[in-house]
Amino acid sequence: MAVPRSPVAGPSTPHVPENPHEDPDDDSVNDEGSRDDESITVGDQDLRHLLLRVTQALDQARAEIREQAKVIETLQDAQPNTVGGVAREPRVNEPNEFGGKASEYRTFMSQCLLTFSLCPVTYNKDKKKVLFVISYLVGTARDWACDILENEKHPYYKNFPAFKKALDTLYLDRNLKHQARDKLSRLKQTKSAATYSVEFQETIVPLKLDDNAKCLLFYMGLKDTVKDALATVGEEETFQPLVDQVIAIDQRQHQRRMEEKKSSSTRSYESTKPYESTKSHESTRSHESTRSHESTRPREPSPRPQFNSNGKRPAPHESSDLRPHSQPRGPISDKERERRRDENRCFRCAAPDHKAIDCPLRNQMTSASASAHETSDIEYTMPRFPQENWLSQVAMRQAP
């Protein structure tokens, strides 16, 4: 069995004839050597092509392995949510219906994309994604998508990226960057630093700023107290650590304000406590003195029972005229005055058993006035009666 010649040979390897007695200058020998060199060159080219094909096959195999690894990872993530061998995906809030309003498009599409990410098994094809989005379109947006829904050969029917790009062209706000710039120029911290950071990061999404620009604009909108604290401790050089630092400083300052407010309220309470105790003591003393004065004040005598001219108690309709009063009433009418004169009654209390000069009410007023003068710590004020009644009674006294 003949041993094949090695296809690989270095370019500097000299040709050694098989027969040592052959002449190296012989033409037949040279022709055979040239044919061997040509076969070696052709073998090198074939080897290079073969190596290239093997390399391409390996690259393709690696790509397929990576794709299979992603599929395996997805299945492993869904493994805990399986019931009876059937994958159970998480429950996601449904997006609101979209009717073509440009300001609502970003929120609507973000909710749809979130649903596709959390439910990869359910929405594993572009066709399902396109139909899901169309199911939540209403109004003019639904009218635009009717052609896609009814025509399965439509270019967007099974191509979700192209379908989303068409929706972005129609409803994505073209002035979103300008609106974000205007809002960012007016954005200032008025509440907590956490609230301000959320509003700031939401505003700068369309602008695509770098880290240095974010830090600068975020710092410009902070409160002066936070800026003073940053000047003391030093700022962070990157955006996210700066946000965390500002929130920590703001929360600490808020805690200090609450502590100072609590301590000031405690001091004010302690300063007013002695005054309140003195005031309560004085009120107790005044209450006791009032009770003692009331106990020493002379009591008014109870009114005597009144009788009419027949020696009987007056009827209920007559009791208003015959019942004595602690104070005289206002001026009596001429008819009442004549009646009391005819029936010989008292002009003060209308009693039939005495005159006005001997009226018990008058004696009570006189005794009360005398006791008021005797008691120095009790003030008693004489009642003020209408002058007309006094004049009329004086006139009636002089009449007899």
Backbone hydrogen bonds in HBPLUS format (Angstrom, degrees):
<---DONOR---> <-ACCEPTOR-->    atom                        ^
c    i                          cat <-CA-CA->   ^        H-A-AA   ^      H-
h    n   atom  resd res      DA  || num        DHA   H-A  angle D-A-AA Bond
n    s   type  num  typ     dist DA aas  dist angle  dist       angle   num
A0013-THR N   A0010-GLY O   3.24 MM   3  5.46 167.5  2.26 110.3 113.3     1
A0022-GLU N   A0019-ASN O   3.11 MM   3  5.54 167.7  2.12 116.5 119.5     2
A0026-ASP N   A0023-ASP O   3.02 MM   3  5.37 162.8  2.05 115.6 118.7     3
A0030-ASN N   A0026-ASP O   3.24 MM   4  6.56 154.5  2.31 145.5 152.4     4
A0031-ASP N   A0027-ASP O   3.02 MM   4  6.23 157.8  2.07 150.9 156.0     5
A0032-GLU N   A0028-SER O   3.22 MM   4  6.46 157.8  2.27 143.8 149.0     6
A0033-GLY N   A0029-VAL O   3.14 MM   4  6.42 153.4  2.21 147.2 154.3     7
A0034-SER N   A0030-ASN O   3.05 MM   4  6.31 154.7  2.11 151.4 157.3     8
A0035-ARG N   A0031-ASP O   3.17 MM   4  6.42 153.8  2.24 145.6 152.2     9
A0036-ASP N   A0032-GLU O   3.20 MM   4  6.47 149.8  2.30 143.1 150.6    10
A0037-ASP N   A0033-GLY O   3.10 MM   4  6.43 153.0  2.17 146.8 153.5    11
A0038-GLU N   A0034-SER O   3.11 MM   4  6.39 157.5  2.17 149.2 154.3    12
A0039-SER N   A0035-ARG O   3.19 MM   4  6.44 154.5  2.26 144.3 150.7    13
A0040-ILE N   A0036-ASP O   3.12 MM   4  6.39 149.9  2.21 146.1 154.0    14
A0041-THR N   A0037-ASP O   3.10 MM   4  6.40 155.8  2.16 149.7 155.4    15
A0042-VAL N   A0038-GLU O   3.09 MM   4  6.36 163.9  2.12 151.9 155.6    16
A0043-GLY N   A0039-SER O   3.13 MM   4  6.26 152.6  2.20 141.6 148.7    17
A0044-ASP N   A0040-ILE O   3.13 MM   4  6.47 146.3  2.25 145.7 153.7    18
A0045-GLN N   A0041-THR O   3.28 MM   4  6.62 159.4  2.32 152.5 156.5    19
A0046-ASP N   A0042-VAL O   3.18 MM   4  6.43 162.4  2.22 150.7 155.2    20
A0047-LEU N   A0043-GLY O   3.08 MM   4  6.20 151.8  2.16 141.8 149.5    21
A0048-ARG N   A0044-ASP O   2.99 MM   4  6.28 152.2  2.07 148.5 155.7    22
A0049-HIS N   A0045-GLN O   3.05 MM   4  6.34 164.5  2.08 153.8 157.1    23
A0050-LEU N   A0046-ASP O   2.96 MM   4  6.15 154.4  2.02 145.3 152.9    24
A0051-LEU N   A0047-LEU O   2.92 MM   4  6.16 159.1  1.97 148.9 154.0    25
A0052-LEU N   A0048-ARG O   2.97 MM   4  6.21 153.8  2.04 148.8 156.0    26
A0053-ARG N   A0049-HIS O   3.02 MM   4  6.27 159.1  2.06 148.3 153.3    27
A0054-VAL N   A0050-LEU O   2.98 MM   4  6.23 156.2  2.04 148.4 155.3    28
A0055-THR N   A0051-LEU O   2.93 MM   4  6.14 156.2  1.99 145.9 152.3    29
A0056-GLN N   A0052-LEU O   3.01 MM   4  6.29 162.5  2.04 151.5 155.5    30
A0057-ALA N   A0053-ARG O   3.00 MM   4  6.19 156.3  2.06 145.1 151.9    31
A0058-LEU N   A0054-VAL O   2.94 MM   4  6.20 152.5  2.02 147.4 154.8    32
A0059-ASP N   A0055-THR O   2.99 MM   4  6.30 157.5  2.04 151.7 157.4    33
A0060-GLN N   A0056-GLN O   3.00 MM   4  6.24 162.3  2.04 150.2 154.8    34
A0061-ALA N   A0057-ALA O   2.93 MM   4  6.13 152.2  2.01 144.3 152.3    35
A0062-ARG N   A0058-LEU O   2.88 MM   4  6.15 153.6  1.95 148.9 155.9    36
A0063-ALA N   A0059-ASP O   3.00 MM   4  6.31 157.3  2.06 149.5 155.2    37
A0064-GLU N   A0060-GLN O   3.03 MM   4  6.30 158.8  2.08 146.9 152.5    38
A0065-ILE N   A0061-ALA O   2.92 MM   4  6.14 149.7  2.01 144.1 153.0    39
A0066-ARG N   A0062-ARG O   2.94 MM   4  6.25 153.9  2.00 149.4 155.8    40
A0067-GLU N   A0063-ALA O   3.05 MM   4  6.35 160.6  2.09 150.4 155.1    41
A0068-GLN N   A0064-GLU O   2.95 MM   4  6.16 160.5  1.99 148.1 153.6    42
A0069-ALA N   A0065-ILE O   2.87 MM   4  6.07 145.3  1.99 142.9 153.1    43
A0070-LYS N   A0066-ARG O   3.03 MM   4  6.36 148.4  2.13 146.4 154.0    44
A0071-VAL N   A0067-GLU O   3.06 MM   4  6.39 157.0  2.12 148.5 154.6    45
A0072-ILE N   A0068-GLN O   2.90 MM   4  6.13 157.3  1.95 147.2 153.4    46
A0073-GLU N   A0069-ALA O   2.90 MM   4  6.11 153.8  1.97 144.2 151.4    47
A0074-THR N   A0070-LYS O   2.93 MM   4  6.16 156.5  1.98 148.4 154.5    48
A0075-LEU N   A0071-VAL O   2.99 MM   4  6.25 157.8  2.04 148.2 154.0    49
A0076-GLN N   A0072-ILE O   2.88 MM   4  6.11 150.2  1.97 145.8 154.5    50
A0077-ASP N   A0073-GLU O   2.93 MM   4  6.20 150.6  2.02 146.2 153.6    51
A0078-ALA N   A0074-THR O   3.07 MM   4  6.33 146.2  2.19 141.2 150.4    52
A0079-GLN N   A0075-LEU O   2.98 MM   4  6.02 112.6  2.45 134.7 150.9    53
A0079-GLN N   A0076-GLN O   3.24 MM   3  4.96 148.5  2.35  92.5 101.7    54
A0081-ASN N   A0078-ALA O   3.25 MM   3  5.49 133.5  2.48 103.9 115.7    55
A0088-ARG N   A0081-ASN O   2.44 MM   7  4.98 140.8  1.58 147.3 161.8    56
A0083-VAL N   A0086-VAL O   2.97 MM   3  5.40 159.8  2.01 150.4 149.1    57
A0086-VAL N   A0083-VAL O   3.23 MM   3  5.40 165.5  2.25 109.1 112.5    58
A0098-PHE N   A0136-TYR O   2.93 MM  38  6.29 164.9  1.96 166.3 171.3    59
A0138-VAL N   A0098-PHE O   2.90 MM  40  5.94 158.3  1.95 151.4 149.3    60
A0104-GLU N   A0101-LYS O   3.09 MM   3  5.63 153.4  2.16 115.2 123.0    61
A0105-TYR N   A0102-ALA O   3.31 MM   3  5.30 161.2  2.35 103.7 109.2    62
A0108-PHE N   A0104-GLU O   3.14 MM   4  6.28 160.1  2.18 147.9 153.9    63
A0109-MET N   A0105-TYR O   2.91 MM   4  6.09 171.7  1.92 161.7 162.8    64
A0110-SER N   A0106-ARG O   2.97 MM   4  6.01 156.2  2.02 145.4 152.4    65
A0111-GLN N   A0107-THR O   3.15 MM   4  6.29 151.5  2.23 143.9 150.3    66
A0112-CYS N   A0108-PHE O   3.16 MM   4  6.48 151.9  2.24 145.0 152.8    67
A0113-LEU N   A0109-MET O   2.95 MM   4  6.21 163.6  1.98 154.1 157.8    68
A0114-LEU N   A0110-SER O   2.98 MM   4  6.11 147.7  2.09 139.7 148.6    69
A0115-THR N   A0111-GLN O   3.05 MM   4  6.27 149.8  2.14 141.3 148.7    70
A0116-PHE N   A0112-CYS O   3.07 MM   4  6.42 154.0  2.14 148.9 155.6    71
A0117-SER N   A0113-LEU O   3.03 MM   4  6.25 148.5  2.13 143.0 151.2    72
A0118-LEU N   A0114-LEU O   3.07 MM   4  6.25 156.6  2.12 149.1 154.3    73
A0119-CYS N   A0115-THR O   3.03 MM   4  5.98 133.0  2.26 141.4 152.7    74
A0123-TYR N   A0119-CYS O   3.16 MM   4  6.29 170.4  2.17 155.2 158.1    75
A0129-LYS N   A0125-LYS O   3.32 MM   4  6.69 155.2  2.38 146.0 152.9    76
A0130-VAL N   A0126-ASP O   2.93 MM   4  6.16 161.8  1.96 156.8 160.9    77
A0131-LEU N   A0127-LYS O   3.05 MM   4  6.24 165.9  2.07 150.9 154.6    78
A0132-PHE N   A0128-LYS O   2.91 MM   4  6.00 148.2  2.01 141.2 150.2    79
A0133-VAL N   A0129-LYS O   3.08 MM   4  6.34 161.7  2.12 150.3 153.7    80
A0134-ILE N   A0130-VAL O   3.05 MM   4  6.27 162.7  2.08 150.3 155.4    81
A0135-SER N   A0131-LEU O   3.02 MM   4  6.12 143.4  2.16 140.7 149.5    82
A0136-TYR N   A0133-VAL O   3.15 MM   3  5.59 152.9  2.22 110.0 117.6    83
A0137-LEU N   A0134-ILE O   3.12 MM   3  5.18 168.7  2.14 110.6 112.6    84
A0143-ASP N   A0139-GLY O   3.10 MM   4  6.45 152.9  2.18 147.1 155.3    85
A0144-TRP N   A0140-THR O   3.06 MM   4  6.32 149.0  2.16 144.2 151.5    86
A0145-ALA N   A0141-ALA O   3.22 MM   4  6.48 144.7  2.35 137.9 146.7    87
A0146-CYS N   A0142-ARG O   3.04 MM   4  6.14 115.5  2.48 143.9 158.6    88
A0149-LEU N   A0145-ALA O   3.02 MM   4  6.27 156.6  2.08 152.0 158.9    89
A0150-GLU N   A0146-CYS O   2.96 MM   4  6.12 151.2  2.04 151.3 157.7    90
A0151-ASN N   A0147-ASP O   3.14 MM   4  6.03 134.8  2.35 138.0 147.6    91
A0154-HIS N   A0151-ASN O   3.19 MM   3  5.45 160.7  2.23 111.0 113.3    92
A0157-TYR N   A0154-HIS O   3.07 MM   3  5.28 156.6  2.13 111.0 118.3    93
A0163-PHE N   A0159-ASN O   3.07 MM   4  6.28 154.3  2.14 146.9 154.9    94
A0164-LYS N   A0160-PHE O   2.80 MM   4  6.01 162.9  1.83 162.6 165.8    95
A0165-LYS N   A0161-PRO O   2.99 MM   4  6.13 154.9  2.06 143.3 150.5    96
A0166-ALA N   A0162-ALA O   3.05 MM   4  6.27 150.4  2.14 143.7 150.9    97
A0167-LEU N   A0163-PHE O   3.08 MM   4  6.42 153.7  2.15 145.4 152.5    98
A0168-ASP N   A0164-LYS O   2.85 MM   4  6.10 157.4  1.90 151.7 158.2    99
A0169-THR N   A0165-LYS O   3.01 MM   4  6.22 150.7  2.10 142.4 149.8   100
A0170-LEU N   A0166-ALA O   3.17 MM   4  6.43 145.4  2.30 140.3 148.9   101
A0170-LEU N   A0167-LEU O   3.13 MM   3  5.12 121.0  2.50  93.9 108.4   102
A0171-TYR N   A0167-LEU O   2.89 MM   4  5.98 174.8  1.89 164.2 164.7   103
A0172-LEU N   A0168-ASP O   3.00 MM   4  4.80 148.3  2.10 124.0 129.7   104
A0179-GLN N   A0175-ASN O   2.99 MM   4  6.21 161.9  2.02 154.7 160.0   105
A0180-ALA N   A0176-LEU O   2.92 MM   4  6.09 153.0  1.99 144.2 151.9   106
A0181-ARG N   A0177-LYS O   2.95 MM   4  6.21 152.3  2.03 146.5 153.7   107
A0182-ASP N   A0178-HIS O   3.02 MM   4  6.29 162.8  2.05 150.3 154.3   108
A0183-LYS N   A0179-GLN O   2.97 MM   4  6.15 163.6  2.00 149.8 154.5   109
A0184-LEU N   A0180-ALA O   2.88 MM   4  5.96 154.0  1.95 144.1 151.7   110
A0185-SER N   A0181-ARG O   3.00 MM   4  6.19 147.4  2.11 145.8 153.6   111
A0186-ARG N   A0183-LYS O   3.21 MM   3  5.33 137.6  2.40  98.1 109.3   112
A0187-LEU N   A0183-LYS O   3.06 MM   4  6.06 115.1  2.50 139.4 155.8   113
A0187-LEU N   A0184-LEU O   3.38 MM   3  5.02 150.8  2.47  92.9 101.1   114
A0189-GLN N   A0221-GLY O   2.80 MM  32  5.79 148.5  1.90 166.8 161.6   115
A0196-TYR N   A0192-SER O   3.15 MM   4  6.41 159.6  2.19 145.2 151.1   116
A0197-SER N   A0193-ALA O   2.92 MM   4  6.06 154.3  1.98 145.4 151.7   117
A0198-VAL N   A0194-ALA O   3.14 MM   4  6.37 154.2  2.21 146.0 152.2   118
A0199-GLU N   A0195-THR O   3.11 MM   4  6.38 166.3  2.13 152.1 155.3   119
A0200-PHE N   A0196-TYR O   2.92 MM   4  6.06 155.2  1.98 147.0 154.5   120
A0201-GLN N   A0197-SER O   2.97 MM   4  6.11 170.4  1.98 149.7 151.9   121
A0202-GLU N   A0198-VAL O   3.02 MM   4  6.14 149.7  2.12 145.7 154.2   122
A0203-THR N   A0199-GLU O   3.04 MM   4  6.15 144.3  2.17 140.3 149.3   123
A0203-THR N   A0200-PHE O   3.12 MM   3  5.18 122.6  2.46  95.7 110.0   124
A0204-ILE N   A0200-PHE O   3.12 MM   4  6.37 154.0  2.19 155.2 160.9   125
A0207-LEU N   A0204-ILE O   3.15 MM   3  5.22 135.0  2.36 100.9 113.6   126
A0214-LYS N   A0210-ASP O   3.11 MM   4  6.35 156.4  2.17 150.9 157.7   127
A0215-CYS N   A0211-ASP O   3.09 MM   4  6.31 161.0  2.12 148.6 153.0   128
A0216-LEU N   A0212-ASN O   3.07 MM   4  6.29 161.9  2.10 149.7 154.3   129
A0217-LEU N   A0213-ALA O   3.01 MM   4  6.15 176.1  2.02 155.2 156.3   130
A0218-PHE N   A0214-LYS O   2.92 MM   4  5.89 155.4  1.98 147.1 154.6   131
A0219-TYR N   A0215-CYS O   3.02 MM   4  6.08 153.3  2.09 143.0 149.7   132
A0220-MET N   A0216-LEU O   3.13 MM   4  6.37 151.1  2.22 146.5 154.0   133
A0222-LEU N   A0219-TYR O   3.27 MM   3  5.52 168.4  2.28 112.1 115.6   134
A0227-LYS N   A0223-LYS O   3.06 MM   4  6.37 156.7  2.11 147.4 154.3   135
A0228-ASP N   A0224-ASP O   2.89 MM   4  6.13 152.9  1.97 147.9 154.8   136
A0229-ALA N   A0225-THR O   3.14 MM   4  6.40 153.1  2.22 139.8 146.4   137
A0230-LEU N   A0226-VAL O   2.93 MM   4  6.23 152.9  2.01 148.3 156.0   138
A0231-ALA N   A0227-LYS O   2.92 MM   4  6.18 147.2  2.03 145.2 154.1   139
A0232-THR N   A0228-ASP O   3.22 MM   4  6.50 132.4  2.46 136.1 147.8   140
A0232-THR N   A0229-ALA O   3.11 MM   3  5.12 133.1  2.34  94.3 107.2   141
A0233-VAL N   A0229-ALA O   3.05 MM   4  6.36 165.3  2.07 156.7 158.8   142
A0234-GLY N   A0230-LEU O   2.71 MM   4  5.18 145.6  1.83 140.1 148.6   143
A0242-LEU N   A0238-THR O   3.17 MM   4  6.18 144.4  2.30 139.6 149.9   144
A0242-LEU N   A0239-PHE O   3.00 MM   3  5.09 118.1  2.40  99.1 115.2   145
A0243-VAL N   A0239-PHE O   2.94 MM   4  6.30 150.9  2.03 155.3 164.1   146
A0244-ASP N   A0240-GLN O   3.08 MM   4  6.38 164.2  2.11 154.0 157.3   147
A0245-GLN N   A0241-PRO O   2.96 MM   4  6.12 153.1  2.03 142.9 150.5   148
A0246-VAL N   A0242-LEU O   2.94 MM   4  6.14 161.2  1.98 151.6 155.9   149
A0247-ILE N   A0243-VAL O   3.02 MM   4  6.22 164.8  2.04 154.1 157.9   150
A0248-ALA N   A0244-ASP O   3.10 MM   4  6.24 160.0  2.14 145.5 150.7   151
A0249-ILE N   A0245-GLN O   3.03 MM   4  6.27 157.9  2.08 149.0 154.8   152
A0250-ASP N   A0246-VAL O   2.93 MM   4  6.11 166.2  1.95 154.4 158.2   153
A0251-GLN N   A0247-ILE O   3.00 MM   4  6.13 161.2  2.04 149.6 154.5   154
A0252-ARG N   A0248-ALA O   3.09 MM   4  6.23 153.5  2.17 142.2 149.3   155
A0253-GLN N   A0249-ILE O   2.96 MM   4  6.21 159.5  2.00 152.5 158.0   156
A0254-HIS N   A0250-ASP O   2.98 MM   4  6.19 156.3  2.04 146.8 153.4   157
A0255-GLN N   A0251-GLN O   3.03 MM   4  6.24 152.9  2.10 142.6 149.7   158
A0256-ARG N   A0252-ARG O   3.03 MM   4  6.33 152.1  2.11 147.6 154.8   159
A0257-ARG N   A0253-GLN O   3.01 MM   4  6.30 155.7  2.07 149.4 155.5   160
A0258-MET N   A0254-HIS O   3.09 MM   4  6.37 156.5  2.15 148.1 153.9   161
A0259-GLU N   A0255-GLN O   3.04 MM   4  6.30 152.5  2.12 144.7 152.2   162
A0260-GLU N   A0256-ARG O   2.95 MM   4  6.20 161.4  1.99 153.1 157.4   163
A0261-LYS N   A0257-ARG O   2.96 MM   4  6.13 156.3  2.02 146.6 153.4   164
A0262-LYS N   A0258-MET O   3.02 MM   4  6.18 154.7  2.08 143.9 150.4   165
A0263-SER N   A0259-GLU O   2.99 MM   4  6.21 161.1  2.03 150.4 155.2   166
A0264-SER N   A0260-GLU O   2.95 MM   4  6.09 158.0  2.00 148.5 154.1   167
A0265-SER N   A0261-LYS O   3.13 MM   4  6.28 156.0  2.19 143.3 149.2   168
A0266-THR N   A0262-LYS O   3.12 MM   4  6.34 148.3  2.22 142.6 151.1   169
A0267-ARG N   A0263-SER O   3.03 MM   4  6.30 156.2  2.09 147.7 153.5   170
A0268-SER N   A0264-SER O   3.05 MM   4  6.25 160.2  2.09 148.7 153.7   171
A0269-TYR N   A0265-SER O   3.12 MM   4  6.26 150.1  2.21 139.9 147.5   172
A0270-GLU N   A0266-THR O   3.07 MM   4  6.34 157.8  2.12 148.4 153.9   173
A0271-SER N   A0267-ARG O   3.03 MM   4  6.24 148.2  2.13 147.1 155.6   174
A0272-THR N   A0268-SER O   3.22 MM   4  6.38 145.4  2.34 141.8 149.2   175
A0273-LYS N   A0269-TYR O   3.12 MM   4  6.15 121.5  2.48 139.8 153.7   176
A0276-GLU N   A0272-THR O   3.16 MM   4  6.36 155.4  2.22 149.0 155.7   177
A0277-SER N   A0273-LYS O   3.06 MM   4  6.33 154.3  2.13 152.2 159.0   178
A0278-THR N   A0274-PRO O   3.00 MM   4  6.23 160.8  2.04 151.9 156.5   179
A0279-LYS N   A0275-TYR O   2.91 MM   4  6.07 155.9  1.97 146.1 153.4   180
A0280-SER N   A0276-GLU O   2.95 MM   4  6.13 155.6  2.01 144.8 151.0   181
A0281-HIS N   A0277-SER O   3.02 MM   4  6.24 151.1  2.10 143.1 150.9   182
A0282-GLU N   A0278-THR O   2.97 MM   4  6.24 158.1  2.02 149.5 154.9   183
A0283-SER N   A0279-LYS O   2.97 MM   4  6.20 156.6  2.02 147.7 154.3   184
A0284-THR N   A0280-SER O   3.02 MM   4  6.23 148.0  2.13 141.0 149.2   185
A0285-ARG N   A0281-HIS O   3.04 MM   4  6.34 156.5  2.09 147.4 153.5   186
A0286-SER N   A0282-GLU O   2.95 MM   4  6.20 163.1  1.98 153.0 157.2   187
A0287-HIS N   A0283-SER O   2.98 MM   4  6.11 150.7  2.07 140.7 148.7   188
A0288-GLU N   A0284-THR O   3.01 MM   4  6.27 156.2  2.06 146.6 152.7   189
A0289-SER N   A0285-ARG O   2.95 MM   4  6.24 159.0  1.99 151.7 157.4   190
A0290-THR N   A0286-SER O   2.95 MM   4  6.11 153.0  2.02 144.3 151.4   191
A0291-ARG N   A0287-HIS O   3.07 MM   4  6.31 155.6  2.13 145.7 151.8   192
A0292-SER N   A0288-GLU O   3.03 MM   4  6.33 152.5  2.10 146.1 153.6   193
A0293-HIS N   A0289-SER O   2.96 MM   4  6.21 153.7  2.03 147.3 154.0   194
A0294-GLU N   A0290-THR O   2.99 MM   4  6.21 155.4  2.05 147.6 154.3   195
A0295-SER N   A0291-ARG O   3.07 MM   4  6.29 143.7  2.20 139.6 149.1   196
A0296-THR N   A0292-SER O   3.20 MM   4  6.48 139.9  2.37 141.2 150.6   197
A0297-ARG N   A0293-HIS O   3.09 MM   4  6.20 123.7  2.42 141.8 155.4   198
A0308-ASN N   A0312-LYS O   2.78 MM   4  5.65 167.0  1.79 165.5 164.1   199
A0311-GLY N   A0308-ASN O   3.11 MM   3  5.51 163.9  2.13 116.1 119.1   200
A0318-GLU N   A0315-ALA O   2.83 MM   3  5.15 142.0  1.98 108.7 120.9   201
A0319-SER N   A0315-ALA O   2.94 MM   4  6.07 121.5  2.29 150.3 167.1   202
A0319-SER N   A0316-PRO O   3.38 MM   3  5.14 147.5  2.50  92.3 101.3   203
A0321-ASP N   A0318-GLU O   3.21 MM   3  5.76 140.0  2.38 109.6 118.8   204
A0322-LEU N   A0318-GLU O   3.28 MM   4  6.53 149.9  2.37 146.3 155.1   205
A0323-ARG N   A0319-SER O   2.92 MM   4  5.60 140.8  2.08 146.9 151.0   206
A0337-ARG N   A0333-SER O   2.99 MM   4  6.24 156.4  2.05 148.3 155.4   207
A0338-GLU N   A0334-ASP O   3.00 MM   4  6.19 157.3  2.05 145.9 151.1   208
A0339-ARG N   A0335-LYS O   2.97 MM   4  6.20 152.3  2.05 142.2 150.3   209
A0340-ARG N   A0336-GLU O   2.95 MM   4  6.21 162.9  1.98 153.4 156.6   210
A0341-ARG N   A0337-ARG O   3.06 MM   4  6.27 151.4  2.14 143.8 151.7   211
A0342-ASP N   A0338-GLU O   2.90 MM   4  6.08 161.4  1.93 151.2 156.0   212
A0343-GLU N   A0339-ARG O   2.96 MM   4  6.10 156.7  2.01 150.8 157.0   213
A0345-ARG N   A0340-ARG O   2.81 MM   5  4.84 173.0  1.81 149.9 152.2   214
A0344-ASN N   A0341-ARG O   3.29 MM   3  5.01 157.5  2.34  96.2 102.4   215
A0346-CYS N   A0351-ALA O   2.81 MM   5  5.21 150.2  1.90 139.9 149.5   216
A0350-ALA N   A0346-CYS O   2.75 MM   4  4.48 134.1  1.96 123.8 133.7   217
A0358-ASP N   A0355-LYS O   3.21 MM   3  5.39 136.1  2.41  99.6 110.8   218
A0359-CYS N   A0356-ALA O   3.29 MM   3  4.99 162.8  2.33 103.4 103.9   219
A0362-ARG N   A0359-CYS O   3.03 MM   3  5.41 130.1  2.29 105.6 118.1   220
A0363-ASN N   A0359-CYS O   3.29 MM   4  6.74 155.0  2.36 147.4 154.2   221
A0364-GLN N   A0360-PRO O   2.85 MM   4  6.12 154.1  1.91 152.4 159.3   222
A0365-MET N   A0361-LEU O   3.11 MM   4  6.30 157.3  2.16 142.1 147.2   223
A0366-THR N   A0362-ARG O   3.05 MM   4  6.30 151.7  2.13 146.0 153.9   224
A0367-SER N   A0363-ASN O   2.95 MM   4  6.19 164.2  1.98 152.8 156.2   225
A0368-ALA N   A0364-GLN O   2.94 MM   4  6.07 156.6  2.00 147.6 154.5   226
A0369-SER N   A0365-MET O   3.04 MM   4  6.16 147.4  2.15 138.5 146.7   227
A0370-ALA N   A0366-THR O   3.02 MM   4  6.33 153.0  2.10 146.1 153.4   228
A0371-SER N   A0367-SER O   2.95 MM   4  6.19 162.5  1.98 151.1 155.3   229
A0372-ALA N   A0368-ALA O   3.03 MM   4  6.14 144.7  2.16 137.4 146.7   230
A0373-HIS N   A0369-SER O   3.19 MM   4  6.51 145.6  2.31 141.5 149.4   231
A0374-GLU N   A0370-ALA O   3.10 MM   4  6.39 146.6  2.22 144.2 153.7   232
A0375-THR N   A0371-SER O   3.00 MM   4  6.15 153.4  2.08 147.2 153.2   233
A0391-LEU N   A0387-GLN O   2.98 MM   4  6.22 166.6  1.99 157.2 161.0   234
A0392-SER N   A0388-GLU O   2.95 MM   4  6.09 157.7  2.00 145.2 151.6   235
A0393-GLN N   A0389-ASN O   3.01 MM   4  6.19 151.4  2.09 145.7 153.1   236
A0394-VAL N   A0390-TRP O   2.92 MM   4  6.18 159.4  1.96 152.5 158.1   237
A0395-ALA N   A0391-LEU O   2.97 MM   4  6.15 159.9  2.01 147.5 153.1   238
A0396-MET N   A0392-SER O   3.05 MM   4  6.22 145.2  2.18 136.2 145.5   239
A0397-ARG N   A0393-GLN O   2.90 MM   4  6.18 142.9  2.04 146.2 156.0   240
A0398-GLN N   A0394-VAL O   3.22 MM   4  6.49 153.8  2.29 150.2 155.1   241
A0399-ALA N   A0396-MET O   3.34 MM   3  5.13 143.8  2.48  90.9 101.1   242
